């Protein structure tokens, strides 16, 4: 019987190795990456059945990377991991196409179970979060509307700048010109009424474009 093909995405090398060891013999780990942009670059060639992805990754967070990956590989299953226990984040992950959602502190005992459920077309949410998710959905069934006003490119630019990248560094990462990055930045700031770079960073964190 063919082992499921799994790809791991996390910016912590120790955790990547721990997850690889945990899954060894049960899955075929076909690749590991440490940021969301690398995930989008490498996953199409590796064709994983399941991607285990950390939400709080640099360059492109796991939620955004997962959304974009589902457009490229619609059949791929996403298992999100995080240290953040906010149920609103879990709801957003499900809206981004998650098959499973785990806290890192519980991942060792639940990861393979979550992968199995995902491969069967079932959803799995760690019990520590499930009840809070129900309450979150009742409070806000439409999700956060503010992010819907931004394009994918705008969210990418905001994350890089909020992480401290210069205009040139962000441009190099996105294969754009610094002028184009500046255009996106100031367009967003104007539309949202943001006055300073500090306002932009706070917006990115509040709206989970940068996940801490």
C-alpha positions in Angstrom: 0.0 0.0 0.0 1.4 3.4 -1.0 2.5 5.6 1.9 0.9 9.1 1.8 3.2 11.8 0.4 3.6 14.5 3.0 5.4 17.8 2.8 6.5 19.8 5.9 6.6 23.6 6.1 7.9 25.2 9.3 10.6 27.8 10.0 11.9 25.9 13.0 14.5 23.3 11.9 14.1 21.3 15.2 10.4 21.0 14.7 10.8 19.9 11.1 13.1 17.1 12.1 10.8 16.1 15.0 7.8 15.9 12.6 9.8 14.0 10.1 10.9 11.4 12.7 7.3 11.2 14.0 5.9 10.4 10.6 8.8 8.1 9.5 7.5 4.7 8.4 3.9 5.9 8.3 4.3 8.5 5.6 6.7 9.4 2.8 8.1 12.9 3.7 8.8 14.2 0.2 10.2 17.6 1.2 10.6 20.3 3.8 10.6 24.1 3.5 11.0 26.9 6.0 8.8 29.7 4.5 5.6 30.1 2.6 7.2 31.3 -0.6 9.4 28.2 -0.7 6.3 26.1 -0.2 4.5 27.6 -3.2 7.7 27.1 -5.3 8.5 23.5 -4.4 5.1 21.8 -3.7 3.9 21.7 -7.4 6.9 19.6 -8.4 6.7 17.4 -5.3 3.0 16.7 -5.6 2.3 15.9 -1.9 -1.0 14.4 -0.8 -0.8 16.4 2.4 1.1 19.6 3.5 1.7 20.1 7.2 2.2 23.9 7.4 3.0 26.2 10.3 0.8 29.3 10.2 3.4 31.7 11.5 6.0 31.5 8.8 8.1 34.3 7.4 7.9 35.9 3.8 4.5 34.4 3.4 2.4 33.2 6.3 0.9 29.7 6.3 -2.6 30.8 5.8 -1.8 32.8 2.7 0.5 30.1 1.3 -2.2 27.5 1.9 -4.9 29.6 0.1 -2.6 30.0 -2.9 -1.5 26.4 -2.9 -5.1 25.2 -3.0 -5.5 27.2 -6.2 -2.4 25.4 -7.7 -3.1 21.9 -6.3 -6.8 21.8 -5.4 -6.6 18.2 -4.2 -3.9 18.8 -1.6 -4.9 18.5 2.0 -3.7 21.2 4.4 -2.9 20.4 8.1 -2.2 23.7 9.9 0.0 23.9 13.0 0.3 26.8 15.3 1.2 27.8 18.9 -1.5 30.4 18.8 -4.6 29.3 20.7 -7.0 32.0 19.3 -10.1 30.1 17.9 -10.6 33.0 15.5 -7.4 31.9 13.8 -8.6 28.4 13.5 -11.8 29.5 11.9 -9.8 31.5 9.4 -7.6 28.5 8.7 -10.7 26.4 7.9 -11.9 29.1 5.5 -8.4 29.0 3.9 -9.0 25.3 3.0 -7.7 23.5 6.0 -8.5 19.8 6.5 -7.0 19.8 10.0 -5.9 22.3 12.7 -3.5 21.4 15.5 -1.7 23.2 18.3 2.0 22.5 18.2 2.0 21.3 21.8 -0.5 18.6 20.9 0.9 17.7 17.5 2.9 14.7 18.6 -0.1 12.8 19.7 -2.5 14.0 17.0 -0.5 14.7 13.8 -0.8 11.3 12.1 -4.5 11.0 13.1 -5.1 14.4 11.5 -3.3 13.3 8.3 -5.4 10.1 8.2 -8.6 12.1 8.6 -7.5 14.5 5.9 -6.8 11.7 3.4 -10.3 10.3 4.0 -11.8 13.7 3.3 -12.7 14.4 6.9 -11.9 17.4 9.1 -9.9 17.3 12.3 -9.6 20.1 14.8 -7.7 19.6 18.1 -10.2 19.4 20.9 -8.5 22.2 22.8 -9.8 24.6 20.1 -13.0 23.1 18.7 -15.5 24.7 21.2 -13.9 28.1 20.9 -14.2 27.8 17.1 -18.0 27.3 17.3 -18.3 30.4 19.4 -16.1 32.4 17.0 -18.2 31.3 14.0 -21.4 32.3 15.8 -20.0 35.7 16.6 -18.6 36.4 13.1 -20.0 34.0 10.5 -18.7 36.0 7.6 -15.1 36.1 8.9 -12.9 39.2 8.9 -14.0 41.5 6.2 -11.0 43.9 6.3 -8.7 41.4 4.6 -11.2 40.8 1.8 -10.7 44.4 0.7 -7.0 43.7 0.0 -5.6 41.8 -3.1 -3.3 38.8 -2.7 -0.4 41.0 -3.8 -1.2 43.7 -1.3 -1.2 41.1 1.6 2.1 39.8 0.4 3.7 43.2 0.3 2.3 44.2 3.7 3.6 41.0 5.4 7.2 41.6 4.0 7.3 45.2 5.0 5.7 44.5 8.4 8.5 41.9 9.0 11.0 44.7 8.5 12.0 44.1 4.9 13.1 47.2 2.9 11.3 48.2 -0.3 14.1 46.6 -2.3 14.2 43.4 -0.3 10.4 43.0 -0.6 10.7 43.7 -4.3 13.4 41.1 -4.8 11.3 38.5 -2.9 8.2 39.2 -5.0 10.1 39.7 -8.3 8.8 43.3 -8.5 10.4 46.7 -8.8 10.7 48.8 -5.6 8.4 51.3 -7.2 5.7 48.7 -7.5 6.1 47.7 -3.9 5.8 51.3 -2.8 2.7 51.7 -4.9 1.0 48.8 -3.2 2.1 50.0 0.3 0.9 53.6 -0.1 -2.3 52.5 -1.8 -3.2 50.2 1.2 -2.2 52.9 3.7 -4.4 55.5 1.9 -7.4 53.1 1.6 -7.2 52.0 5.3 -6.3 55.4 6.8 -2.9 54.2 8.1 -0.5 57.1 8.7 2.8 55.5 9.8 4.9 52.3 9.3 4.0 51.4 12.9 0.3 51.6 11.9 1.0 49.2 9.1 2.7 46.7 11.4 -0.2 46.9 13.9 -2.7 46.4 11.1 -0.7 43.4 9.8 -0.7 41.7 13.2 -4.3 42.5 14.0 -5.5 41.1 10.7 -3.2 38.1 10.9 -1.2 39.0 7.8 1.8 38.6 10.2 1.0 35.8 12.6 2.7 35.9 16.0 
